[in-house]
Amino acid sequence: MAAAIKALNAKIRSNKYTDYFCSTHFWGPASNFGIPIAAIADMSKDPEIISGRMTGALTLYSGTFMRYALAVTPKNYLLFGCHAINFSSQLVQGYRYLNHFHFGGREASLTDKAKTEASGAAAAVESKAKEVADKAKGVVGK
C-alpha cells in the first residue's frame, strides 16, 4: 500500500502543473479567497454593520501577507493577488466605515430615511383625507 501511495505521489510531483495544484502554494490562497469575496459582497450592505477594528486588522493582515507572498521562494503570485484584492476591499470598507460613523454619513442617511418616511406618511394621510371627503360628499348629496 505504501508503495502505491509513493508511486502516486511521484506521478503527481513529476508534472509541474499537478505539483502546483497539489501544493500549499495553490490551496492556501485558494481557500483564503473567501475573505476578499466576503468583503466585496459586504460593499453593497448597510455601513452600519462594518466593524472598524476588524477592517483595520484585515487591512494590516493583507498588507503584511502581500509582502510575505513576494518574499518567499518561489514567489507566490496567487497569494499576492488574493491579499491585494483583500487589501483594496478592506480599504473601501474602511472608507465606508469612516464616512458613515465619523464624517456625517450616518446623520445624512437618517435624515434621508426620516424624509422618506414623512413623505410616505403624508401621502397616506392625503389619500385617507380624500376618501373621507368623498364619503362626506356622498352622504351630503343624498
N, C-alpha and C positions, 0 to 999 in steps of 0.2 A: 504494500500500500504506500509506504513512504517513497519507494522508487517511482511510483506512478505520479505522486504529487511533485516530486523533484523534477521529473521529466516534463510535467505540465508547466511548472514554473520556468524551466529552462526554455520551453517553447514560447511562453508569453514574453519573457525577457529578451529573446533573440530578435523580436520585431520592435523597432523603436516606437511605433505608434501604440501598440498594445502595452508596451512597457510604460509609456507615459500615462495611458488610460488607467492602468492599474496602480499608479503611484499616488503618494500623498500630494505631489505637486499638482495633480489634477483634482482629486477628490476633496482636498482641503478647501480650495477656493470655490469649487462647485457647491459644496454644502454651505459655504459661507455666504453665497449669493442670496440667501433668504433675508439677510439683514437689509441690503440695499433695495430689494424688491419690496419689503415691508415699508421702508422709508418713502419710496416712490408712491406706493399705494396710499400712505398717510397724507400725502401732499394735497389730496382733494378733500380731506376730512376737516372738521372744525379745529381751529388752532387751540381751542380750549383744552384739548386732550394732550397737547405736547408737553413733555417733561423737559424743562430746561437743563437739569442736571444730566439726565440720560443722553440728551442730544449733545451736550458738551463732551461727555465721556466717549460717546461713539465717534465724535469728530476727532478727538485726540487718538483714540484707538486706531482709526483708519489711517490717519496721518502717519502714525508710528509704523504700522504694518505696510504702508506703501513703501516706506524707506526700507524696511526689512525685506520685502519681496525683491528688491533690486540688489540688496547686499548679499544675499545667499548665492551659492554656486550650485547648480546653474540658476540664472535669474528666473524668477517665476513671474512671467508677464500676466498670467491669468489671475494670480493673487493680486498683483499690482492693479489690474483693471477692476477687479472686484472692489478693492478698497478705494480706488479713485472714484468709482461711481458712488460708493457709500459716503465718502468724504464730501462729495458735491451735494448729495442728497441731504446729508446732515447739516451742511451749511445753509441750504434752503430752509430746512426745518428750523434751524436756529434763527434765521432772519424772521420767519413767520412767528416764532415764539416772542422774540424781542418786539416786533411790531405790534403784536396782539396785547402783550402784557405790560410793555414799558413805553411804547410810543403812541398810545392813544387808539390803537386798533380795536380794543375791547369796547371802549366807550362809543366809538363810531358804530360798531356792529349792534350794540344795544340800542342806540338811538335809532338806527335804521329799522330794527325789529319793532321798536315801540311805535314808530311812524306807520309801519305796515299794518300792525295790529289795530292802531287807532283808525286808520282809513278803512279797514275791513269792518270795524265796529260801526263806524259812521255810515257805511253803505248798508249795513244790516238794519240800522235804526231808520234810515231813509226808506228802505223798502217796506218795513213794518208800518211806518207812518203813512205811506201811500196806501197800503192795504186797509188801514183803519179809515183813512179819508174816503176810499172807495166804498167801504161798508156804510159809512155815515151818509154818503150821497144816496146810496141805495135805500137806506131806511127813511131819509127825509123825503125822497121822491115818492114814496108810497103814500 
